[in-house]
Amino acid sequence: MELTPRLKTGNLGRWLVALVLAIPTVVCVFLPNKLALLILVSLVGAAAWYEFHANLLGRQRAGLLAVCELGWLQTVVLACFFGVEGLVVGMFLDFVLGGVYLLRILPQGPDAVSLNLLSRYALGHLYISFCLSFVVLIKPLLDGTVLLFFVILVTALSDTGAIYVGSRLKGPKLYPKVSPNKTISGLLGGIALAALGGGLSSFYLPGDFSVAELVILSAALSVWGTFGDLYESALKRALGVKDSSTMLLGHGGFWDRLDSLLLNLPLFFFYVNWKFQP
């Protein structure tokens, strides 16, 4: 299947876009007030949902887009102020909203189309709303600010290492049927850079984490994040698109930038809770 080509830009353009994204992210992560982080993640999630809706649910369904965005916003707000219990309630309400929408559209078209839309809607909330909400769940943890910075940094380093090492060394493909450009050398480069950054994180993370533990954890996050990248690539390949949008120039769209982080956030949250549970 021929994919829609990515809007090309040079390395300088990619780094400028990355810098524009990184500055508000770091500022909001380290601000003591969680409101700024909530606003930022709400906007980023809304953009990712817009792209998900356009690609999987159809641009013409404006009413469904409103339902998706409303579901995302109430989920992340409930998670921010009520923790894991709020996230559970938010996800439950997302499915209620989806059911209400299904009841409204069911008489208007074939049952198979309506059920297909509802399945994709549910996938979006499990994939985007659930996973991305862990940003606001990690922040309130003990040392949550530096822990959140750590998981974002390691994921970014993994993506960067994979791109630059893979493009230079090339070699055998990782999974060509899903992502023709990803290579085994890129995977190893991403793991190496993530592990290096994770080991150096011992200088600012709490003393409960040893250097060896951080290196192993970072390598695991790199591998798991790569699976998240491949998961999104599989969805896009089924749709015949290269990027979720062109909003971020050479980076694709917001959903493209979040693909690795989305799966890393819950994994890291559960690991930290397991490690520090009484």
C-alpha positions in Angstrom: 0.0 0.0 0.0 1.4 3.4 -0.9 1.6 5.7 2.0 1.0 9.5 2.0 4.5 11.0 2.0 5.8 12.9 5.0 6.4 16.7 4.6 10.1 16.9 4.4 12.2 19.3 6.4 15.9 19.4 7.3 17.6 18.5 10.5 17.6 22.1 11.6 13.8 22.3 11.1 13.3 19.1 13.1 15.4 20.4 16.0 13.6 23.7 16.0 10.3 22.0 16.2 11.6 19.7 18.9 12.8 22.7 20.9 9.5 24.5 20.6 7.8 21.4 22.0 10.4 20.8 24.7 10.5 24.2 26.3 6.8 24.4 27.4 6.9 20.7 28.3 9.9 21.1 30.7 8.5 24.3 32.2 5.1 22.8 32.9 6.6 19.6 34.3 8.7 21.5 36.8 6.1 24.2 37.8 4.8 23.3 41.3 1.2 24.1 40.3 -0.3 21.1 38.4 -2.7 23.4 36.6 -0.2 24.4 33.9 0.7 20.7 33.2 -3.0 19.9 33.1 -3.7 22.6 30.5 -0.7 21.5 28.4 -1.5 17.8 28.4 -5.2 18.6 27.7 -4.2 20.6 24.6 -1.7 18.0 23.4 -4.2 15.2 24.0 -6.9 17.2 22.1 -4.6 17.6 19.1 -3.8 13.9 19.2 -7.5 13.1 19.4 -8.2 15.4 16.4 -5.7 13.4 14.4 -7.0 10.0 15.6 -10.5 11.1 14.7 -9.6 12.4 11.3 -7.7 9.1 10.4 -9.9 6.5 12.0 -13.3 8.0 12.5 -13.7 10.4 9.6 -13.3 14.1 9.3 -17.0 14.5 8.3 -18.2 13.3 11.7 -18.0 16.6 13.6 -20.4 15.4 16.3 -18.3 12.4 17.0 -15.2 14.6 17.3 -17.0 16.7 19.9 -17.8 13.5 21.8 -14.2 12.3 21.6 -12.8 15.6 22.8 -15.3 15.9 25.6 -14.5 12.4 26.8 -10.8 13.1 26.7 -11.1 16.3 28.7 -13.3 15.0 31.4 -11.0 11.9 31.8 -7.8 13.9 32.2 -9.4 16.4 34.6 -10.9 13.6 36.8 -7.5 11.8 36.8 -5.7 15.1 37.7 -7.9 15.9 40.7 -9.0 12.4 41.9 -6.1 10.1 40.9 -6.5 6.6 39.7 -10.1 6.5 40.9 -10.8 9.6 38.8 -9.3 7.9 35.8 -11.5 4.8 36.2 -14.6 7.0 36.5 -13.5 9.0 33.5 -13.0 5.9 31.3 -16.4 4.6 32.4 -18.0 7.9 31.4 -16.2 7.7 28.0 -18.0 4.5 27.3 -21.3 6.0 28.4 -20.8 8.9 26.0 -19.9 6.4 23.2 -23.1 4.4 23.9 -25.2 7.6 23.8 -23.7 8.5 20.4 -24.3 5.0 19.1 -28.0 5.1 20.1 -28.3 8.4 18.2 -26.6 7.2 14.9 -27.8 3.6 14.9 -31.0 4.2 13.0 -29.1 6.3 10.4 -27.0 3.6 8.8 -25.9 0.0 8.7 -25.3 -1.6 12.1 -21.9 -2.8 11.1 -20.7 0.8 10.4 -22.0 2.0 13.7 -20.4 -0.8 15.7 -17.1 -0.3 13.8 -17.2 3.4 14.7 -17.9 2.6 18.4 -15.0 0.0 18.4 -12.6 2.6 17.0 -13.9 5.2 19.5 -13.2 2.8 22.4 -9.8 2.0 21.1 -9.0 5.7 21.0 -9.9 6.2 24.6 -7.9 3.2 25.8 -5.0 4.2 23.7 -4.9 8.0 24.1 -7.2 9.1 26.9 -6.2 6.3 29.3 -2.4 6.2 28.6 -1.9 10.0 28.3 -3.7 10.7 31.6 -0.8 9.0 33.4 1.1 12.3 32.9 -1.1 13.9 35.6 -1.0 10.7 37.8 2.8 10.6 37.9 3.3 14.3 38.8 1.7 14.1 42.3 3.8 11.1 43.3 6.7 11.5 45.8 9.4 13.0 43.6 6.9 12.9 40.8 8.3 15.9 39.0 11.7 14.4 38.4 10.1 11.0 37.7 7.9 12.5 35.0 10.9 14.3 33.5 12.8 11.0 33.6 10.3 9.0 31.6 9.8 11.8 29.0 13.5 12.3 28.7 14.3 8.6 28.3 11.6 8.2 25.7 12.8 11.2 23.7 16.4 9.9 23.8 15.3 6.5 22.6 13.5 8.0 19.7 16.5 10.2 18.8 19.0 7.4 19.0 16.8 5.2 16.9 16.4 7.9 14.2 20.1 8.9 13.9 21.8 5.6 14.4 19.3 3.8 12.2 19.6 6.3 9.4 23.5 6.1 9.4 24.1 2.4 10.0 21.0 1.0 8.3 21.2 -2.8 8.1 18.4 -5.4 8.6 14.9 -4.1 9.0 13.2 -4.4 12.3 9.6 -5.1 11.0 9.4 -4.0 7.3 5.8 -5.0 6.8 4.7 -2.5 9.4 7.5 0.2 9.4 9.9 -0.1 6.4 12.3 2.6 7.8 12.9 1.1 11.2 16.1 -1.0 11.5 17.6 -3.3 14.2 20.6 -0.9 14.4 18.1 1.9 15.1 16.5 -0.1 17.9 19.9 -0.8 19.4 21.0 2.8 19.1 17.8 3.9 20.8 18.3 1.5 23.6 22.0 2.6 24.0 21.2 6.3 24.2 18.2 5.8 26.5 20.3 3.6 28.8 23.1 6.3 28.9 20.6 9.0 29.7 18.9 6.8 32.3 22.2 6.1 34.0 23.1 9.8 34.1 19.7 10.5 35.6 21.0 9.1 38.9 22.4 12.6 39.5 18.9 14.1 40.0 16.7 11.1 40.8 16.1 10.1 44.4 18.7 7.8 45.9 16.3 4.8 45.9 17.3 4.2 42.3 20.7 2.7 41.6 22.6 3.4 38.4 22.2 -0.2 37.3 18.5 -0.1 37.9 18.1 3.1 35.9 20.1 1.7 33.0 18.0 -1.5 32.9 14.7 0.5 33.4 15.6 2.9 30.6 16.5 0.1 28.2 13.2 -1.6 29.0 11.3 1.6 28.4 13.1 2.0 25.0 12.0 -1.4 23.9 8.5 -1.0 25.1 8.3 2.5 23.5 9.5 1.0 20.2 6.5 -1.4 20.4 4.3 1.6 20.9 5.8 3.2 17.8 5.2 0.0 15.8 1.7 -0.3 17.1 0.8 3.2 15.8 2.7 2.4 12.5 0.5 -0.7 12.1 -2.7 1.4 12.5 -1.4 4.0 10.0 -0.3 1.4 7.5 -3.8 -0.1 7.6 -5.1 3.3 6.7 -2.5 4.1 4.1 -1.0 7.2 5.8 2.6 7.9 6.7 1.8 10.5 9.5 -1.2 11.3 11.6 -1.0 14.9 10.3 1.6 17.5 9.2 1.1 19.9 12.1 4.7 19.4 13.3 6.4 19.5 10.0 9.1 16.8 9.8 7.8 15.2 13.1 4.4 14.4 11.6 1.6 15.0 14.1 1.1 15.1 17.8 -0.1 11.5 17.8 3.2 10.5 16.0 5.3 12.3 18.7 3.3 10.5 21.5 3.3 7.0 20.1 6.3 5.7 22.3 5.4 7.8 25.3 1.8 6.6 25.4 2.8 3.1 26.3 5.7 4.1 28.5 3.7 6.2 30.9 1.4 3.5 32.4 4.3 1.0 32.5 6.5 3.5 34.4 3.7 4.5 36.8 3.0 0.9 37.7 6.7 0.2 38.2 7.2 3.2 40.5 4.1 2.2 42.5 5.3 -1.4 42.8 8.8 -0.2 43.9 7.6 2.2 46.6 4.5 0.4 47.8 4.5 -0.1 51.6 
